[in-house]
Amino acid sequence: MQMRFKEESVQTLKQANEQYRDKAVALEEEVSARASQVELMLQEMQTKEDEIEQLYLQKEGRAPSTYMVEIAQLKEDNRRLMGMLRGTKEFKEFAGYVEDSGGDVRHLEDNLRTGTKADAPSNA
């Protein structure tokens, strides 16, 4: 009697295990399908962003190459300005910081402008 009960319990557990395995497979398939959907949506979003950029450039009447030339010129101007700042005692350290950060500084703290030492310039 007890052996039969154990066999029935094992059979019930096997069936439950199969059901959970089937659910897990179904969930994995759903996750995979959703991941594919997300990837497609990201690609579509990038395409739309590119289209918007092109429309903006067309509205402005400028070619993308014009912006690339302007950006290159601005980078060159910034490089020369940092060279000039490096020659001043107030901004010598700051110019080094800009070089170390790859030139990615966009905002000066007020206390840097007055020549006092700051913890770190802001990139905001």
The 8 nearest C-alpha neighbors of each residue, nearest first, counted from 0:
[[1, 3, 2, 4, 5, 6, 7, 8],
 [0, 2, 4, 3, 5, 6, 7, 8],
 [3, 1, 5, 4, 0, 6, 7, 8],
 [2, 4, 6, 0, 1, 5, 7, 8],
 [5, 3, 1, 7, 2, 6, 8, 0],
 [6, 4, 8, 2, 7, 3, 9, 1],
 [5, 7, 3, 9, 8, 4, 10, 2],
 [6, 8, 10, 4, 5, 9, 11, 3],
 [9, 7, 5, 11, 10, 6, 12, 4],
 [8, 10, 12, 6, 7, 11, 5, 13],
 [9, 11, 7, 13, 8, 12, 6, 14],
 [12, 10, 8, 14, 9, 13, 7, 15],
 [11, 13, 15, 9, 10, 14, 16, 8],
 [14, 12, 16, 10, 11, 15, 9, 17],
 [13, 15, 17, 11, 16, 12, 18, 10],
 [16, 14, 12, 18, 17, 13, 19, 11],
 [15, 17, 13, 19, 14, 18, 12, 20],
 [18, 16, 20, 14, 15, 19, 21, 13],
 [17, 19, 15, 21, 20, 16, 22, 14],
 [20, 18, 22, 16, 21, 17, 23, 15],
 [19, 21, 17, 23, 22, 18, 16, 24],
 [22, 20, 18, 24, 19, 23, 17, 25],
 [21, 23, 19, 25, 20, 24, 26, 18],
 [24, 22, 20, 26, 21, 25, 19, 27],
 [25, 23, 27, 21, 26, 22, 20, 28],
 [24, 26, 22, 28, 23, 27, 21, 29],
 [25, 27, 29, 23, 28, 24, 22, 30],
 [28, 26, 24, 30, 29, 25, 23, 31],
 [29, 27, 31, 25, 26, 30, 32, 24],
 [30, 28, 26, 32, 31, 27, 33, 25],
 [31, 29, 33, 27, 32, 28, 34, 26],
 [30, 32, 28, 34, 29, 33, 27, 35],
 [33, 31, 29, 35, 30, 34, 28, 36],
 [34, 32, 36, 30, 35, 31, 29, 37],
 [35, 33, 37, 31, 36, 32, 30, 38],
 [36, 34, 38, 32, 33, 37, 39, 31],
 [35, 37, 33, 39, 34, 38, 40, 32],
 [38, 36, 40, 34, 35, 39, 41, 33],
 [39, 37, 35, 41, 36, 40, 34, 42],
 [38, 40, 36, 42, 37, 41, 43, 35],
 [39, 41, 43, 37, 42, 38, 44, 36],
 [42, 40, 44, 38, 43, 39, 37, 45],
 [43, 41, 39, 45, 40, 44, 46, 38],
 [42, 44, 40, 46, 41, 45, 39, 47],
 [43, 45, 41, 47, 46, 42, 40, 48],
 [46, 44, 48, 42, 47, 43, 49, 41],
 [45, 47, 43, 49, 44, 48, 50, 42],
 [48, 46, 50, 44, 49, 45, 51, 43],
 [49, 47, 45, 51, 50, 46, 44, 52],
 [48, 50, 52, 46, 47, 51, 45, 53],
 [51, 49, 47, 53, 52, 48, 54, 46],
 [52, 50, 54, 48, 53, 49, 55, 47],
 [51, 53, 49, 55, 50, 54, 48, 56],
 [52, 54, 56, 50, 55, 51, 57, 49],
 [55, 53, 57, 51, 56, 52, 58, 50],
 [56, 54, 58, 52, 57, 53, 51, 59],
 [55, 57, 53, 59, 54, 58, 61, 60],
 [58, 56, 60, 54, 59, 55, 53, 61],
 [59, 57, 55, 60, 56, 54, 61, 53],
 [58, 60, 56, 57, 61, 55, 54, 62],
 [61, 59, 57, 58, 56, 62, 55, 54],
 [62, 60, 56, 59, 57, 65, 63, 66],
 [61, 63, 64, 65, 56, 60, 66, 57],
 [64, 62, 66, 65, 67, 61, 56, 53],
 [63, 65, 67, 62, 66, 68, 61, 69],
 [66, 64, 68, 63, 62, 67, 69, 61],
 [67, 65, 69, 63, 64, 68, 70, 62],
 [66, 68, 64, 70, 69, 65, 71, 63],
 [67, 69, 71, 65, 66, 70, 72, 64],
 [70, 68, 66, 72, 67, 71, 73, 65],
 [71, 69, 73, 67, 72, 68, 66, 74],
 [70, 72, 68, 74, 69, 73, 67, 75],
 [73, 71, 69, 75, 70, 74, 76, 68],
 [72, 74, 76, 70, 75, 71, 77, 69],
 [75, 73, 77, 71, 76, 72, 70, 78],
 [74, 76, 78, 72, 73, 77, 71, 79],
 [77, 75, 73, 79, 74, 78, 80, 72],
 [76, 78, 80, 74, 75, 79, 81, 73],
 [77, 79, 75, 81, 76, 80, 74, 82],
 [80, 78, 82, 76, 77, 81, 75, 83],
 [81, 79, 77, 83, 82, 78, 76, 84],
 [80, 82, 84, 78, 83, 79, 94, 85],
 [83, 81, 79, 85, 80, 84, 78, 86],
 [82, 84, 80, 81, 86, 85, 79, 87],
 [85, 83, 81, 86, 87, 82, 90, 80],
 [84, 86, 91, 82, 94, 83, 87, 81],
 [85, 87, 84, 83, 91, 88, 82, 90],
 [88, 86, 84, 85, 89, 91, 90, 83],
 [87, 89, 91, 90, 86, 85, 92, 84],
 [90, 88, 114, 87, 91, 92, 115, 111],
 [89, 91, 93, 92, 84, 87, 88, 94],
 [90, 92, 85, 94, 88, 93, 87, 89],
 [93, 91, 95, 94, 90, 96, 85, 89],
 [92, 94, 96, 90, 95, 91, 97, 85],
 [95, 93, 97, 91, 85, 96, 92, 81],
 [96, 94, 98, 92, 93, 97, 99, 91],
 [95, 97, 93, 99, 94, 98, 100, 92],
 [96, 98, 102, 94, 100, 95, 99, 93],
 [99, 97, 95, 101, 96, 100, 102, 94],
 [100, 98, 96, 97, 101, 95, 102, 94],
 [101, 99, 97, 102, 98, 103, 96, 104],
 [100, 102, 98, 99, 103, 97, 104, 96],
 [101, 103, 97, 100, 98, 104, 99, 77],
 [102, 104, 101, 100, 105, 97, 122, 98],
 [105, 103, 122, 102, 106, 97, 121, 100],
 [104, 106, 122, 123, 103, 107, 121, 102],
 [107, 105, 121, 122, 104, 123, 108, 120],
 [108, 106, 120, 121, 109, 111, 112, 105],
 [107, 109, 111, 110, 120, 121, 106, 112],
 [110, 108, 112, 111, 107, 113, 114, 115],
 [109, 111, 113, 115, 112, 108, 114, 117],
 [112, 110, 114, 108, 113, 109, 115, 116],
 [111, 113, 109, 110, 114, 108, 107, 115],
 [114, 112, 110, 111, 115, 109, 89, 116],
 [113, 115, 111, 89, 112, 110, 116, 90],
 [116, 114, 110, 111, 113, 117, 112, 89],
 [115, 117, 111, 114, 110, 118, 119, 113],
 [118, 116, 119, 111, 110, 115, 120, 108],
 [117, 119, 116, 120, 121, 111, 108, 110],
 [118, 120, 117, 121, 108, 116, 96, 111],
 [121, 119, 108, 107, 122, 117, 118, 106],
 [120, 122, 123, 106, 107, 119, 108, 104],
 [121, 123, 104, 105, 106, 120, 103, 107],
 [122, 121, 106, 105, 104, 107, 120, 108]]
